[in-house]
Amino acid sequence: MAGAAPDEGIRSAAETGGGRAGYDILILDAMNKQSLASARRLGRTGLRVALGESVGQFHPGSPPSSFASRYCARTLTLPEHTTDTGSYATEVVSFVRDHRVKVVLPTGDESITALAPHRERFTELGCVLAVASDAALEIANDKVRTLEIAAKLGIDYPRSVEVADVAELRKAEAEFGYPFVVKPTVSWTGKTGVRVAPVEVINEAEALDATTRFLATGAGVLAQQLATGRREGVSLFIADGEVLAHCGHVAHRTSPALGGASAMRESIEVPAEILDAAVRLALAIGMEGPCEVEFRRDASGHPLLMEINPRLAGTLENAIRSGVDFPLMIWQWATGQPVQPVRAYRVGVRTRWLHGDLRWLVENRQRIGRPDSMPAARAAWTFISEFARTRYYDFFDRDDMRPGLAEMRYTAAVAIRRSRHP
């Protein structure tokens, strides 16, 4: 809130001898909505926040909307982390050294992958890279290894077939029939510099095309049963093997429709079966800090594990609005302070990513008749009527208006570019 006093016990770099050149925390992946939410929350405590993003992740004429935040004390444009990981890591380490940064918080898979091998370089500078251990990251970022752990724990997941050729695709077809899901075992390998996401396929031609594309990235490929029910997720914060907070949500719409970022979500009380599975999986993997475990229900309403993300979730704004302050917990954890547990939160809080919801509307029109689509008229009404139901929006905040305005300009620029190059 505007004019709010810094949280008790929180002191900025300026107050601890860092001088005005010092920054308490460098939050990376500034294009991500969770990065802006983190910057706002920590900036309001009185901490000095720097925000960074890889140059290849935004259009030159549309810098990250979070760069416009009043809580962003410094912006940093970095080398592309998908194709030049060495230079990216070197630039981040140099910034930490030159500006006495205490904590580095990456919020994207690519930046975590690029920086984790350099963890000791940060430690030598008195800085903490606020991510899970290498061992936990190796499992969480590999869907096959995650499912192996889930199987040992008795956690249900979609029926799956590992795929490398047409014969195995036909095995998947015999196992659960079309449509089904084809997904890479890792979202990003660094081989091609392209992030890949799961897709639904409705025939062998589509399945073969997706499999060929994913194998070209260096990832393995899974064919999985298509679950069409409710998408539910739970964000956890774990320190020293103890779950100190959780927050559940249902994703009403995502972009892309399958396995995409949530465009519209609502906080829920986590069903016991999902919470128990999420906690057991995260602890078995050895997660520390923030993570998110995603589930989707099948046609009978039974929850199936989708994945675990070893980082802050894109639904962070919803968690904060619901009363779970994950960014502050990360700061306390990374700086060795006692982490204040959160045992309750508000349910029924709706938050919306307007750019993503608009993108969902456009994508739906192009996908009518496919899984997770709806008739055009119903989709338009769903989009429009949401304005009467939802109070909170990613990027938009009455205390910090410029990122919201920048997001509107970005949305308009994307629409113009797509109209010129359909």
HELIX and SHEET records of a PDB file:
HELIX    1   1 LYS A   33  ARG A   44  1                                  12    
HELIX    2   2 VAL A   55  GLN A   57  5                                   3    
HELIX    3   3 SER A   65  ALA A   68  5                                   4    
HELIX    4   4 THR A   85  HIS A   99  1                                  15    
HELIX    5   5 ASP A  109  LEU A  115  1                                   7    
HELIX    6   6 ALA A  116  HIS A  118  5                                   3    
HELIX    7   7 ARG A  119  GLU A  124  1                                   6    
HELIX    8   8 ASP A  134  ALA A  140  1                                   7    
HELIX    9   9 LYS A  143  LEU A  153  1                                  11    
HELIX   10  10 VAL A  166  PHE A  176  1                                  11    
HELIX   11  11 GLU A  204  ALA A  216  1                                  13    
HELIX   12  12 ALA A  272  ILE A  285  1                                  14    
HELIX   13  13 LEU A  316  SER A  322  1                                   7    
HELIX   14  14 PHE A  326  ALA A  334  1                                   9    
HELIX   15  15 LEU A  354  ARG A  367  1                                  14    
HELIX   16  16 ALA A  376  SER A  385  1                                  10    
HELIX   17  17 GLU A  386  ALA A  388  5                                   3    
HELIX   18  18 ARG A  402  ARG A  420  1                                  19    
SHEET    1   A 5 ARG A  74  LEU A  78  0                                        
SHEET    2   A 5 VAL A  49  SER A  54  1                                        
SHEET    3   A 5 ILE A  25  ILE A  27  1                                        
SHEET    4   A 5 VAL A 103  LEU A 105  1                                        
SHEET    5   A 5 VAL A 128  LEU A 129  1                                        
SHEET    1   B 4 SER A 160  VAL A 163  0                                        
SHEET    2   B 4 VAL A 221  GLN A 225 -1                                        
SHEET    3   B 4 PHE A 180  PRO A 184 -1                                        
SHEET    4   B 4 VAL A 199  VAL A 201 -1                                        
SHEET    1   C 7 PRO A 303  ASN A 309  0                                        
SHEET    2   C 7 GLY A 289  ARG A 297 -1                                        
SHEET    3   C 7 ARG A 231  ALA A 239 -1                                        
SHEET    4   C 7 GLU A 242  SER A 255 -1                                        
SHEET    5   C 7 ALA A 261  ILE A 268 -1                                        
SHEET    6   C 7 ARG A 350  ARG A 352 -1                                        
SHEET    7   C 7 TYR A 392  TYR A 393  1                                        
END                                                                             
